[in-house]
């Protein structure tokens, strides 16, 4: 008999029959080495989106300036306590809704007019934070007559 081993006998001993490595196996091994140490945390950041930073725009609208400014200051104070990036409040131009009508119901008599005006004030606040923290910040008591609109977008 010869001392040379056949491919079957080396495979039976636990050694590879082929001396070269499979490219698929090497890719799998590289991916396993590059994976994060805590796969659960990586899954939360990618799929859940809880740890992602969002760009949040809060629009405040009111007819009463004092209530609007109070809510605005409360929101900004809460965001700064959480150490978030805050831009604003941006004061948008006031809308003046005017209606001019005749005082006389029948149209006779002197031409006297009533002039009514409603002023609508608007403020913008931009935040950069996770969406869960924004829920905590916007849970403050909001003054009556102040409308709050929250728009969330991903930072790219």
C-alpha positions in Angstrom: 0.0 0.0 0.0 1.0 3.6 -0.5 1.4 6.2 2.2 -0.5 8.9 0.2 -4.0 9.6 1.7 -7.1 9.8 -0.5 -9.6 12.7 -0.3 -12.2 10.5 1.5 -9.8 9.6 4.3 -8.9 13.2 5.1 -12.5 14.3 5.2 -13.2 11.5 7.6 -10.5 12.8 9.9 -12.1 16.3 10.2 -9.9 18.0 7.7 -11.1 19.8 4.6 -10.8 17.9 1.4 -10.1 21.2 -0.4 -7.2 23.3 0.6 -8.7 26.7 -0.6 -11.4 28.4 1.5 -14.9 28.9 0.2 -15.6 32.6 -0.6 -19.1 32.4 0.9 -17.7 31.1 4.2 -15.2 33.9 4.4 -17.9 36.5 3.8 -20.0 35.0 6.6 -17.0 35.0 8.9 -16.2 38.7 8.1 -19.8 39.7 8.7 -19.9 37.9 12.1 -16.7 39.7 13.1 -18.0 43.1 12.1 -21.4 42.7 13.9 -21.9 44.9 17.0 -21.3 43.4 20.4 -24.9 43.9 21.5 -27.2 42.9 18.6 -30.4 43.9 20.5 -29.3 47.5 20.7 -28.4 47.6 17.0 -31.9 46.2 16.2 -33.6 48.9 18.3 -31.7 51.6 16.5 -32.4 50.3 13.0 -35.9 48.8 13.1 -37.5 50.5 16.1 -36.3 54.0 15.3 -36.4 55.0 19.0 -32.8 56.1 19.1 -32.8 58.0 15.8 -32.7 61.8 16.0 -35.6 63.5 14.3 -36.1 67.1 13.2 -39.3 68.2 15.0 -41.1 71.5 14.1 -43.6 72.7 16.6 -46.1 75.4 15.3 -48.0 77.4 17.8 -50.9 79.6 16.8 -53.1 81.8 18.9 -55.1 85.1 19.1 -53.7 85.9 22.5 -50.0 86.9 22.5 -49.5 86.5 26.2 -50.7 82.8 26.2 -48.7 82.1 23.1 -45.5 83.4 24.6 -46.0 81.6 27.8 -46.4 78.2 26.1 -43.5 79.0 23.8 -41.2 79.7 26.8 -42.4 76.6 28.6 -41.6 74.4 25.6 -38.1 75.9 25.1 -37.3 75.7 28.8 -38.2 72.0 28.9 -36.2 71.3 25.8 -33.1 73.1 27.2 -33.4 71.1 30.4 -33.2 67.9 28.3 -30.1 69.4 26.5 -31.7 69.4 23.1 -30.8 71.6 20.1 -33.5 74.3 20.0 -34.0 76.9 17.3 -36.6 79.5 17.9 -39.1 80.9 18.6 -39.4 82.3 15.1 -42.1 85.0 15.1 -44.0 84.8 11.9 -45.9 87.9 10.6 -49.3 88.5 12.3 -52.3 87.9 10.1 -54.9 90.6 10.3 -58.4 89.4 9.4 -60.6 92.4 8.9 -64.3 92.7 8.4 -66.1 96.1 7.7 -69.9 96.2 7.9 -72.6 98.8 8.0 -74.1 99.6 11.4 -77.6 100.1 10.1 -79.5 96.9 9.5 -81.9 98.5 6.9 -79.4 100.5 5.0 -81.0 103.9 5.6 -79.7 106.7 7.7 -76.1 107.9 8.0 -73.4 105.7 6.5 -71.8 104.5 9.7 -69.5 101.5 9.7 -68.2 98.9 12.2 -64.6 97.7 11.7 -63.8 94.3 13.2 -60.3 92.8 13.3 -58.9 89.4 14.4 -55.2 89.1 14.8 -53.6 85.6 14.5 -50.1 85.2 15.9 -47.8 82.3 15.0 -44.5 81.0 16.4 -42.2 78.2 15.1 -39.8 76.1 17.2 -37.4 73.6 15.7 -36.0 70.7 17.8 -33.4 67.9 17.0 -34.2 65.0 19.3 -35.7 61.4 19.5 -39.5 61.4 19.2 -40.0 59.9 22.8 -38.4 63.0 24.4 -40.7 65.3 22.4 -43.7 63.5 24.0 -42.3 64.4 27.4 -41.7 68.0 26.5 -45.1 68.6 24.9 -46.9 67.1 27.9 -46.9 70.5 29.6 -50.1 72.4 30.3 -51.0 74.4 27.3 -52.9 77.7 27.7 -56.5 77.9 26.4 -56.7 79.3 22.9 -53.2 78.1 21.8 -53.1 75.6 18.9 -50.1 73.2 18.8 -49.1 71.4 15.6 -46.1 69.0 15.8 -44.4 67.8 12.5 -41.7 65.1 12.7 -39.2 64.4 10.0 -36.0 62.3 9.8 -32.6 64.0 9.8 -30.7 63.0 6.7 
